[in-house]
């Protein structure tokens, strides 16, 4: 049986039909406040999304607004979120609702250290340099 994801008792299709004001009543107060207080940048992002939707573009929507709260109208859309160095592609799913865009584009990579070199430890002083 396939797993059906619901957000506060509503499926993805029902969430897409909600207006922004109706969705704001369903999320936590911190997320609601973040959406309400977003200024010009957030509005520019929303217009960029609506323009891409009108064109029927399949290219990802490039943005540097990592603190944008994910809305239900964005489900299924592709975003390219800036990490400080490059853009990471993200496809929005129902599970991401209410989170921020930046949570899914990590800014740091995993550090993988190699073995210690010569003179890295006290015991290595007895090793030959060549």
C-alpha positions as CSV (number, residue, x, y, z in Angstrom):
1,X,0.0,0.0,0.0
2,X,1.6,3.3,-1.0
3,X,2.1,5.9,1.7
4,X,-0.1,8.9,1.5
5,X,1.4,12.0,3.1
6,X,-0.9,14.4,4.8
7,X,-0.2,17.8,6.4
8,X,-2.6,18.6,9.2
9,X,-5.0,16.1,7.7
10,X,-4.9,17.4,4.1
11,X,-3.3,15.7,1.1
12,X,-1.0,17.4,-1.4
13,X,-3.8,18.1,-3.8
14,X,-6.0,19.7,-1.1
15,X,-3.1,21.8,0.0
16,X,-2.4,23.1,-3.5
17,X,-6.0,24.5,-3.6
18,X,-5.6,26.4,-0.4
19,X,-5.0,30.2,-0.4
20,X,-2.0,31.5,1.3
21,X,-4.1,32.9,4.2
22,X,-5.7,29.5,4.8
23,X,-2.3,27.8,4.8
24,X,-0.9,30.4,7.2
25,X,-3.6,29.3,9.7
26,X,-2.2,25.7,9.5
27,X,1.5,26.4,10.2
28,X,3.2,27.4,13.4
29,X,3.4,31.0,14.6
30,X,7.1,31.3,13.8
31,X,6.6,30.2,10.2
32,X,3.5,32.4,9.9
33,X,5.4,35.4,11.2
34,X,8.3,34.8,8.8
35,X,6.0,34.7,5.8
36,X,4.2,37.9,6.9
37,X,7.4,39.8,7.6
38,X,9.2,38.9,4.4
39,X,9.6,42.0,2.4
40,X,10.4,42.8,-1.2
41,X,12.7,39.8,-1.8
42,X,10.0,37.3,-0.9
43,X,7.5,39.1,-3.2
44,X,10.0,39.1,-6.0
45,X,10.5,35.3,-5.5
46,X,6.7,34.7,-5.7
47,X,6.4,36.8,-8.9
48,X,9.4,34.8,-10.4
49,X,7.5,31.6,-9.5
50,X,4.3,32.7,-11.1
51,X,6.1,33.9,-14.3
52,X,7.8,30.5,-14.6
53,X,4.4,28.8,-14.1
54,X,2.8,30.9,-16.8
55,X,5.6,30.2,-19.3
56,X,5.5,26.5,-18.4
57,X,9.2,26.5,-17.9
58,X,10.9,23.3,-16.6
59,X,14.1,25.1,-15.6
60,X,14.7,25.5,-11.9
61,X,13.9,28.8,-10.3
62,X,17.2,30.3,-9.1
63,X,17.1,32.1,-5.8
64,X,19.4,33.2,-3.0
65,X,16.5,33.6,-0.5
66,X,17.4,30.7,1.8
67,X,15.0,31.8,4.5
68,X,11.9,31.6,2.4
69,X,9.2,29.3,4.0
70,X,8.0,26.7,1.5
71,X,4.3,27.2,0.5
72,X,1.9,24.6,-0.9
73,X,1.7,26.3,-4.3
74,X,5.4,25.3,-4.8
75,X,4.8,21.5,-4.6
76,X,6.4,19.9,-7.6
77,X,8.5,22.9,-8.6
78,X,12.3,22.9,-9.0
79,X,14.4,25.4,-7.2
80,X,18.1,26.2,-7.4
81,X,19.1,27.5,-4.0
82,X,22.4,29.3,-3.5
83,X,24.8,27.8,-1.0
84,X,27.3,30.6,-1.0
85,X,29.4,29.1,-3.8
86,X,27.0,27.3,-6.2
87,X,23.3,26.6,-6.7
88,X,21.9,23.3,-5.5
89,X,18.8,21.8,-7.2
90,X,15.8,21.0,-5.0
91,X,12.4,19.5,-6.0
92,X,9.7,20.5,-3.5
93,X,7.6,17.7,-2.0
94,X,4.8,17.6,0.5
95,X,7.1,16.7,3.3
96,X,9.0,20.0,2.9
97,X,6.0,22.2,3.6
98,X,6.6,24.7,6.4
99,X,10.4,24.3,6.2
100,X,12.9,26.8,4.8
101,X,14.5,26.5,1.4
102,X,18.0,26.7,2.9
103,X,17.4,23.6,5.0
104,X,17.7,21.5,1.9
105,X,20.8,23.1,0.4
106,X,23.7,22.6,2.8
107,X,26.4,25.3,2.8
108,X,29.1,23.1,4.1
109,X,30.5,19.8,2.8
110,X,31.6,16.8,4.8
111,X,35.2,17.0,5.8
112,X,37.1,13.8,5.1
113,X,40.5,13.8,6.7
114,X,43.3,11.5,5.5
115,X,45.8,9.7,7.6
116,X,48.2,11.8,9.7
117,X,51.4,12.8,7.9
118,X,55.0,12.8,9.1
119,X,55.6,14.8,12.3
120,X,51.9,14.7,13.0
121,X,52.4,12.7,16.1
122,X,55.1,12.3,18.7
123,X,56.0,8.8,17.5
124,X,56.6,9.9,13.9
125,X,59.8,11.7,14.9
126,X,61.6,8.4,14.7
127,X,60.5,7.9,11.0
128,X,62.8,8.7,8.2
129,X,61.8,11.8,6.2
130,X,62.8,10.2,2.8
